[in-house]
Amino acid sequence: MSKPSSAPVALFWYRRDLRLNDNAGLYHALRSGFPVLPVFIFDQTILDALDDKHDRRLEFIHNTVLEMQQEFRKIGTSLLVRYGKPLDIYRDLLKEFNIQAVFTNYDYEVYAKERDKAVADLLSENGAEFHAYKDQTIFDRDEVLTGSGSPYTVFTPYSRNWHHKLTDFHLKSYPTKKYYANFLKTASLPIPTLEELGFKPVKEPFPGKTVQSDLLKNYKETRDFPAIQGTSELSIHLRFGTISIRELARKAKEHNFTFLNELVWRDFYFQVLDHFPHVEKYSFRREYDGVPWRNNEDEFQRWCEGRTGYPIVDAGMRQLNEIGWMHNRVRMITASFLCKHLLIDWRWGEAYFAKKLRDYDLSANNGGWQWAAGSGTDAAPYFRVFNPTLQAQKFDPKGEYIRRWVPEFNSLNYPEPMVEHTMARNRAIETYKKGLAAAK
């Protein structure tokens, strides 16, 4: 694109906040005094790491970008969409536009923080400012700390303080619509197709983002039963910011404390990742890196494919493989089975979930896997080992979920359990005990 004019502009950089309404960074951009051009970058660094060319997450993002473009066209502006490495894209944009400032919202992952610093430094060298805001959490960074000013490493006291600090101010929406006239007026700009990005559509429907009051009211009683529609399935919308966390928290506060507490967990894992970035590659409790995992590749493959001989585990893995999502209770059961029954490194399972989950979020995925392995914050003790048979009896008592995903269950075609529970439990406890003793 040739430089349209030398008039100063501000850019709003969309990442995991794909909406116009109630968007903190966009609100501040629109009030900056400069015409605002919204920008989205298909980050080549991230896309190059995706193995599956039918990636559900990318399709969701692409669909959302197309929907946003329709909204932008109605108000006389356009989303500028580019593909490449963000630093290279911004070098080009600085040549094309008279950029005074770039506005965006915080991201807490190591790669994202390094990327943002590099872009901020480039902008500074060119006389432009970089502004980032809190948008995907209610509280972040240093807003909820212990009495001594340090970050929490245990959820329960964090949650207690989180609820104590919460006021209506923290749940207030940003009135972006009032300032739509401040977008840069421009014709519609082209958006690359999925195929041009090197991917192919899955063409499966994604869950809606409407929150049903009845679901929220009954959430505590229904959320653990995978055969019923007892969870919101809003995780993909929270992951990519197609709904506002403030709007959802207001509804949760009105209807159900248990649901609100799930949003507190989300904030908690973000602040853990922000303050303890080593968790991306290592155990939160570093002594757990000394656990001597068995890491049998054939057994790992059976777990991935849902052929363990434990129906609730197999149902969960097949659900994941087929639709890119798994019920949260079953995520805990399958993760525990991999780490404790098979003694396979939690990082193997975390990476597999990262590849398959349509709602994959590094902080929550990492936090959940380290909880299951016993290596994380507020972790279950290593000697707590889920019994998958009892879990199935308790949370799928009629076997409806299992029959949905493992139709050959109770037939000659279904495999015997690949490991006996009591033996596996004792083996896990002894292995952990030795590993932790050696780490002292």
ChimeraX attribute file (.defattr): number of C-alpha atoms within 10 A of each C-alpha:
attribute: neighborCount
match mode: 1-to-1
recipient: residues
	/A:1	8
	/A:2	7
	/A:3	12
	/A:4	10
	/A:5	10
	/A:6	10
	/A:7	12
	/A:8	14
	/A:9	21
	/A:10	26
	/A:11	26
	/A:12	26
	/A:13	22
	/A:14	23
	/A:15	19
	/A:16	19
	/A:17	26
	/A:18	22
	/A:19	19
	/A:20	21
	/A:21	17
	/A:22	21
	/A:23	27
	/A:24	23
	/A:25	24
	/A:26	30
	/A:27	22
	/A:28	19
	/A:29	28
	/A:30	25
	/A:31	15
	/A:32	16
	/A:33	12
	/A:34	19
	/A:35	19
	/A:36	27
	/A:37	23
	/A:38	25
	/A:39	17
	/A:40	18
	/A:41	17
	/A:42	19
	/A:43	16
	/A:44	14
	/A:45	12
	/A:46	11
	/A:47	17
	/A:48	9
	/A:49	9
	/A:50	13
	/A:51	9
	/A:52	11
	/A:53	16
	/A:54	16
	/A:55	20
	/A:56	22
	/A:57	19
	/A:58	21
	/A:59	20
	/A:60	20
	/A:61	17
	/A:62	18
	/A:63	13
	/A:64	16
	/A:65	19
	/A:66	15
	/A:67	13
	/A:68	17
	/A:69	20
	/A:70	15
	/A:71	16
	/A:72	20
	/A:73	16
	/A:74	9
	/A:75	14
	/A:76	15
	/A:77	24
	/A:78	24
	/A:79	26
	/A:80	18
	/A:81	17
	/A:82	17
	/A:83	17
	/A:84	16
	/A:85	15
	/A:86	20
	/A:87	18
	/A:88	11
	/A:89	15
	/A:90	18
	/A:91	14
	/A:92	12
	/A:93	15
	/A:94	16
	/A:95	11
	/A:96	15
	/A:97	19
	/A:98	19
	/A:99	24
	/A:100	20
	/A:101	22
	/A:102	24
	/A:103	24
	/A:104	28
	/A:105	20
	/A:106	20
	/A:107	20
	/A:108	19
	/A:109	17
	/A:110	14
	/A:111	12
	/A:112	13
	/A:113	14
	/A:114	12
	/A:115	15
	/A:116	19
	/A:117	13
	/A:118	14
	/A:119	20
	/A:120	21
	/A:121	15
	/A:122	18
	/A:123	21
	/A:124	14
	/A:125	10
	/A:126	14
	/A:127	12
	/A:128	17
	/A:129	17
	/A:130	19
	/A:131	15
	/A:132	19
	/A:133	15
	/A:134	16
	/A:135	24
	/A:136	25
	/A:137	21
	/A:138	18
	/A:139	19
	/A:140	20
	/A:141	18
	/A:142	14
	/A:143	13
	/A:144	22
	/A:145	17
	/A:146	14
	/A:147	9
	/A:148	6
	/A:149	10
	/A:150	11
	/A:151	20
	/A:152	22
	/A:153	21
	/A:154	14
	/A:155	16
	/A:156	12
	/A:157	12
	/A:158	20
	/A:159	18
	/A:160	11
	/A:161	16
	/A:162	19
	/A:163	13
	/A:164	10
	/A:165	12
	/A:166	12
	/A:167	9
	/A:168	8
	/A:169	8
	/A:170	14
	/A:171	18
	/A:172	12
	/A:173	16
	/A:174	18
	/A:175	15
	/A:176	19
	/A:177	13
	/A:178	11
	/A:179	14
	/A:180	18
	/A:181	14
	/A:182	17
	/A:183	23
	/A:184	20
	/A:185	16
	/A:186	15
	/A:187	11
	/A:188	15
	/A:189	13
	/A:190	12
	/A:191	17
	/A:192	13
	/A:193	14
	/A:194	16
	/A:195	10
	/A:196	10
	/A:197	15
	/A:198	11
	/A:199	17
	/A:200	17
	/A:201	16
	/A:202	14
	/A:203	10
	/A:204	10
	/A:205	8
	/A:206	15
	/A:207	12
	/A:208	11
	/A:209	15
	/A:210	10
	/A:211	14
	/A:212	10
	/A:213	14
	/A:214	10
	/A:215	19
	/A:216	24
	/A:217	17
	/A:218	16
	/A:219	20
	/A:220	15
	/A:221	11
	/A:222	17
	/A:223	21
	/A:224	18
	/A:225	20
	/A:226	22
	/A:227	18
	/A:228	12
	/A:229	13
	/A:230	19
	/A:231	20
	/A:232	17
	/A:233	19
	/A:234	18
	/A:235	18
	/A:236	22
	/A:237	21
	/A:238	23
	/A:239	19
	/A:240	23
	/A:241	19
	/A:242	20
	/A:243	24
	/A:244	25
	/A:245	20
	/A:246	22
	/A:247	13
	/A:248	19
	/A:249	23
	/A:250	16
	/A:251	17
	/A:252	21
	/A:253	15
	/A:254	13
	/A:255	18
	/A:256	18
	/A:257	16
	/A:258	18
	/A:259	23
	/A:260	20
	/A:261	17
	/A:262	13
	/A:263	18
	/A:264	22
	/A:265	17
	/A:266	19
	/A:267	23
	/A:268	29
	/A:269	22
	/A:270	25
	/A:271	24
	/A:272	25
	/A:273	22
	/A:274	21
	/A:275	17
	/A:276	13
	/A:277	16
	/A:278	14
	/A:279	20
	/A:280	16
	/A:281	9
	/A:282	17
	/A:283	22
	/A:284	25
	/A:285	14
	/A:286	14
	/A:287	16
	/A:288	20
	/A:289	16
	/A:290	16
	/A:291	21
	/A:292	15
	/A:293	18
	/A:294	13
	/A:295	16
	/A:296	12
	/A:297	10
	/A:298	9
	/A:299	19
	/A:300	19
	/A:301	12
	/A:302	15
	/A:303	24
	/A:304	22
	/A:305	15
	/A:306	24
	/A:307	22
	/A:308	23
	/A:309	17
	/A:310	24
	/A:311	27
	/A:312	28
	/A:313	29
	/A:314	24
	/A:315	25
	/A:316	28
	/A:317	26
	/A:318	21
	/A:319	19
	/A:320	21
	/A:321	18
	/A:322	12
	/A:323	16
	/A:324	19
	/A:325	22
	/A:326	25
	/A:327	19
	/A:328	17
	/A:329	15
	/A:330	24
	/A:331	21
	/A:332	19
	/A:333	20
	/A:334	29
	/A:335	25
	/A:336	27
	/A:337	26
	/A:338	23
	/A:339	25
	/A:340	30
	/A:341	25
	/A:342	22
	/A:343	25
	/A:344	23
	/A:345	21
	/A:346	26
	/A:347	18
	/A:348	15
	/A:349	22
	/A:350	18
	/A:351	13
	/A:352	12
	/A:353	27
	/A:354	16
	/A:355	18
	/A:356	20
	/A:357	20
	/A:358	23
	/A:359	23
	/A:360	20
	/A:361	20
	/A:362	20
	/A:363	22
	/A:364	19
	/A:365	20
	/A:366	28
	/A:367	29
	/A:368	22
	/A:369	26
	/A:370	28
	/A:371	22
	/A:372	28
	/A:373	30
	/A:374	26
	/A:375	25
	/A:376	25
	/A:377	20
	/A:378	15
	/A:379	21
	/A:380	15
	/A:381	13
	/A:382	18
	/A:383	15
	/A:384	16
	/A:385	24
	/A:386	19
	/A:387	15
	/A:388	20
	/A:389	13
	/A:390	12
	/A:391	16
	/A:392	22
	/A:393	12
	/A:394	12
	/A:395	19
	/A:396	18
	/A:397	14
	/A:398	12
	/A:399	16
	/A:400	13
	/A:401	22
	/A:402	23
	/A:403	16
	/A:404	14
	/A:405	19
	/A:406	22
	/A:407	14
	/A:408	14
	/A:409	19
	/A:410	11
	/A:411	8
	/A:412	8
	/A:413	9
	/A:414	16
	/A:415	15
	/A:416	12
	/A:417	12
	/A:418	15
	/A:419	15
	/A:420	10
	/A:421	19
	/A:422	12
	/A:423	10
	/A:424	17
	/A:425	22
	/A:426	14
	/A:427	16
	/A:428	23
	/A:429	16
	/A:430	13
	/A:431	19
	/A:432	22
	/A:433	14
	/A:434	14
	/A:435	18
	/A:436	17
	/A:437	12
	/A:438	11
	/A:439	12
	/A:440	7
